[in-house]
Amino acid sequence: MSACVDNATTMDWLQEWARPHRRGYIAAVLAAVAGVICALVPYFAVSRIVVGLMAGERDMAFYWRWLAVTALFWLLRVGLHGLSTVLSHRATFAVIATVRPRLVRKLARIPMGRVLDTPSGVFKNTIVEKVDSIEPTLSHVLPEMTANALVPLAIVAYLFRLDWRMALASLATLPLTILCYRMMTRNYEARYRNYVDTNRRLNATAVEYIGGIEVIKAFNQSAASYEKFAVAAREAAASAIDWMRSSQVYFSIALAVFPATLVAVLPAGGYFFMDGSLSREDLVQAVILSIGIAPPLLTAMSYSDDLAKVGTIVRDIAAVLSLPELERPAERAAIDGHAIEFRGVSFGYGDRRVLDNVDLTIEPGSVTALVGPSGGGKSTIAKLIASLWDVDDGRVVIGCRDIRDIPLEQLNAMVASVAQDNYLFNDTVRNNIRMGRPGAPTAGEGGGAHAGRRAPV
């Protein structure tokens, strides 16, 4: 992992990705806050209706007026919530549409060795699932968590203005809820990291198993190969089940205790009303408003899981975006001929040395065959010429120019590499051959009897 990943925080990366779309997020938050204000009005309207009933109010116009206010602000709340959701999702999907191609382009610029040494399931999981996983945080947490956290804060603030004793009574269940929440989230980072790691191994194993199923069946190795996949699946399931089992009791207690605000509000309110220090109107308002504290706060807390997970998710995405790239110039280089030279080249895959101080010259127009045992470095030499890796020591030179001084686009136009591991795109044979140069002509442009057929994939 590069220093960039170590130094940049989760918020740094999220802000970088979201910066081009910040107007959409600002509009979403403003709509959510306006919706919060509208959500508070029905509580006051209902309290006025209850007070009117207790006072013996018989004028139906009084009740219809407050019912109309309740319906109007409820509809406004729903409309503003929908607007906030649309704006935040539109901005978030624009972010995802930027991050995902950025990851794909990154893979084309990093050394091939890094790509081949990493199971394809890991990259697939990062590019597809991990990028999708930032959607709840960006599209819901920012506007909706903000709005749902403001509702109970506004209610509690009003209760303190109404009667500080009733405000404290409405918060009586909060300490036990916080304690349960702290117990529930113990070792959260370690547990989630284990969950991510086991699922990453499951993804990689599944891709490997499915991709090699033909070879597995041919050599009658289905039992052994399936066992590897089964072990990975059991580990992934256990990481989630054990985690949920350790949190279930605390979660259930918190979910039962926190909404029970009336357990303290009703006895306290009744006592203060009996001794004359709390009016009937204030008692009714306190009871009704206290009921509205828990639901939005529980909704806001439901996003805390996304907030806790997003750090790990963003780090995984940032780790790919921060991988060191093949450093090549942007300007076209002058090439003097097409002779290929290896000058004291040394190269290895990790700790395994493959080439050691190799000198080699391949003249233009010649045919050169590299003969040797498997693992002797034949394919490695071809891949170093194609600049799929950078040498550890020495130089690879084409036309008296170090290939590290040649732009990749220019080098790719000069060097055609056909690997022993073939891959066919789901297209015609002709288009598979033309993949590097779509406009390349074919003999007679007829292409033969098979040129237009689709390649078997």
Salt bridges, closest charged atoms under 4 A:
GLU16 OE2 - ARG102 NH2 2.93
GLU129 OE2 - LYS124 NZ 2.83
ASP132 OD1 - ARG100 NH2 2.93
GLU135 OE2 - HIS89 NE2 3.09
GLU135 OE2 - HIS140 NE2 3.57
GLU144 OE2 - HIS140 ND1 2.91
ASP163 OD2 - ARG165 NH2 2.95
GLU189 OE2 - ARG315 NH2 2.57
ASP197 OD1 - ARG193 NH1 3.40
ASP197 OD1 - ARG200 NH1 2.84
GLU208 OE2 - LYS228 NZ 3.32
GLU227 OE2 - ARG234 NH2 3.26
GLU235 OE1 - ARG201 NE 3.83
ASP242 OD1 - ARG245 NH1 3.06
ASP305 OD2 - LYS309 NZ 3.62
ASP316 OD2 - LYS130 NZ 2.79
ASP316 OD1 - ARG193 NH2 3.79
ASP316 OD2 - ARG200 NH2 2.97
GLU325 OE2 - LYS106 NZ 2.79
GLU325 OE2 - ARG109 NE 3.20
GLU341 OE2 - ARG343 NH2 3.14
ASP390 OD1 - ARG328 NH2 2.71
ASP392 OD2 - ARG353 NH1 3.98
ASP393 OD2 - ARG353 NH2 3.74
ASP402 OD2 - ARG395 NE 3.30
ASP402 OD2 - ARG404 NH2 3.08
GLU445 OE2 - ARG434 NH2 3.50
